[in-house]
Amino acid sequence: MEAKDLQVSFAGLSMSNPVMTASGTFGFGLEFAPYGDLSKLGGIVAKGLSLKPREGNPMPRIAETPCGMLNAIGIQNPGVEAFVKQALPALKRQDTAVVANLYACDPEEFGELGGILAAEEGVHALEVNVSCPNVKEGGAAFGQDPIQIARVTESVKKRSGDTPVIVKLSPNVSDIATCARAAVDGGADALSLINTLIGMSVDVRNRKPRLANVVGGLSGPAIKPVALRCVHQVCRAVGVPVIGIGGIASAEDALEFIMVGAHAVQVGTANFLRPDFAFDLPEQMVALLTELGVERLEDFRGSLEIPL
Amino acid sequence: MALRNCRNVKVLDITPVGQSPRPDEFFELRLERPDWDDWKPGQFVMIRPVDWPMDLLWGRPFSICSGDAESVTLFVQKIGRGTARLSELKKGDTVAMWGPLGNSFAVDATRPTLMLAGGIGIAPFRGYVEQHPLPENLKLFFAHRMAIGCYPYQRLSGAVDAECMMEARREDLAAIIERMGELVDQYRDGLILCCGPTPFMKTAQKFALEAGAELYVSLENRMACGVGACLGCVCKDGKGHHTQVCTKGPIFRADNVEL
């Protein structure tokens, strides 16, 4: 098997390989340019953007936990205008798919933001973050309400023209398949999952929470089994392509998500193991697929065999 | 050669320093130098041994203490589980190292320069002294809690005008603060650099703002990526905006940072 056999096309997105970097773990991509060739990545999902700049949450914002980490950054970002003017011109010159991640407080604002970003030539897809903790309509319940998920998706789709819309789902729900169906009903071209699991860490010595926000999102290898279960369920429930996210820290991890049905994967917390981590992953996937006797990635996708 | 990169490097030496009540609390970690163009005092690296299990996820940031054409030396105090695990490294082990990261200490060769170091915060000043063109213009004030032999103080006191004060008991603190105030006042027209625990830097900041002195402080917030992406290490700048310590710092002008 050769690297070219990793090529994937789905939902109007064409990538040299299925390895993307997850929003919030890879900045606007350019921060990682000293550590590897960005064109080795299938795609880059940029740090979450809002219409206006956001300062984010107070410190401390991150805590290391067993095989994972908690974060409560709070979508600190310079706003969509700064992204378009300052980061996008350099980012779109890279030979990789650029996905903008959207954060807003209500469906109308999501639509406005989606419209602005979809109009930019260098933005290949939009990823709608309906799995955020800080929103006015029902707080964390926002991404947990299928009706809201559908409304947000519809609102973005109305303004996004030909740009594919990916909806990023939260695992903090009782039935993720219902949320997935709601996004598809709203017009989602693809789904990405999972966002972080809500967690908490405390210190018995000073009797304080380790995050100023008290609770935060758990990510890293610790959440991989939950993520895999969610991707498996969603791939069975809907027909649109799925991007698997959650604790991927090796080629084997990535192939597990492909095997349960994902078209692509996003590497998140593993980018913190070392900044060149994601760049080597496509080659490692080729090596493992060759070892497994697989000729094309597509042949491997969804090949999970469940004994009767 | 590169401005900065991530490379697997070998441990050349790991050497315990001094005697403190906890065994091997302080050690020098000398690593192979990657193909960098250069590094400047005040800059830092992130390191993560390649065989660390996933329960230690992040790399750990350390200011560069010293270095030459072949090596990079870090000075480490065992504090948490990361530094405890690092203390178990052996010669020949492989470590992922990315850097050199962040900005560096201001250098003004002819201007009298005061270095205020608290505890392990002395580490970057060794490199500063070694690279400074006119060390006779440097003055070091070092406040510490453990025996002086635990720190690379002797190396510095041989090269520059230096004085140290030990905080053996809480009552010692008042005299240290008083001396720091006197020195900041003496160097109000000079350059002042500070690295140490946050309360130590806050004290220096207060004195410098009162005296109108030019002070730079080096922050060491908890970091995950070290490259400006995760936004986990931010501090507030003088306008109250969150800014990355890893890429916009770690060194900030004391009148442009909230400690």
Chai-1 contact restraints between the chains, C-beta under 6 A:
chainA,res_idxA,chainB,res_idxB,connection_type,confidence,min_distance_angstrom,max_distance_angstrom,comment,restraint_id
A,F26,B,A229,contact,1.0,0.0,6.0,A-B,restraint_1
A,G27,B,G228,contact,1.0,0.0,6.0,A-B,restraint_2
A,G27,B,A229,contact,1.0,0.0,6.0,A-B,restraint_3
A,E31,B,V227,contact,1.0,0.0,6.0,A-B,restraint_4
A,E31,B,G228,contact,1.0,0.0,6.0,A-B,restraint_5
A,E31,B,A229,contact,1.0,0.0,6.0,A-B,restraint_6
A,P34,B,R4,contact,1.0,0.0,6.0,A-B,restraint_7
A,Y35,B,C6,contact,1.0,0.0,6.0,A-B,restraint_8
A,E55,B,H242,contact,1.0,0.0,6.0,A-B,restraint_9
A,G56,B,H242,contact,1.0,0.0,6.0,A-B,restraint_10
A,R61,B,G232,contact,1.0,0.0,6.0,A-B,restraint_11
A,I62,B,A224,contact,1.0,0.0,6.0,A-B,restraint_12
A,I62,B,G232,contact,1.0,0.0,6.0,A-B,restraint_13
A,E64,B,L57,contact,1.0,0.0,6.0,A-B,restraint_14
A,E64,B,W58,contact,1.0,0.0,6.0,A-B,restraint_15
A,P66,B,D55,contact,1.0,0.0,6.0,A-B,restraint_16
A,C67,B,M54,contact,1.0,0.0,6.0,A-B,restraint_17
A,C67,B,D55,contact,1.0,0.0,6.0,A-B,restraint_18
A,M69,B,L57,contact,1.0,0.0,6.0,A-B,restraint_19
A,I73,B,L231,contact,1.0,0.0,6.0,A-B,restraint_20
A,Q76,B,L231,contact,1.0,0.0,6.0,A-B,restraint_21
A,Q76,B,H242,contact,1.0,0.0,6.0,A-B,restraint_22
A,G220,B,L57,contact,1.0,0.0,6.0,A-B,restraint_23
A,P221,B,M54,contact,1.0,0.0,6.0,A-B,restraint_24
A,F272,B,W58,contact,1.0,0.0,6.0,A-B,restraint_25
A,F272,B,A224,contact,1.0,0.0,6.0,A-B,restraint_26
A,F272,B,C225,contact,1.0,0.0,6.0,A-B,restraint_27
A,R274,B,C6,contact,1.0,0.0,6.0,A-B,restraint_28
A,R274,B,A96,contact,1.0,0.0,6.0,A-B,restraint_29
A,P275,B,C6,contact,1.0,0.0,6.0,A-B,restraint_30
A,P275,B,W98,contact,1.0,0.0,6.0,A-B,restraint_31
A,P275,B,V227,contact,1.0,0.0,6.0,A-B,restraint_32
A,D276,B,C6,contact,1.0,0.0,6.0,A-B,restraint_33
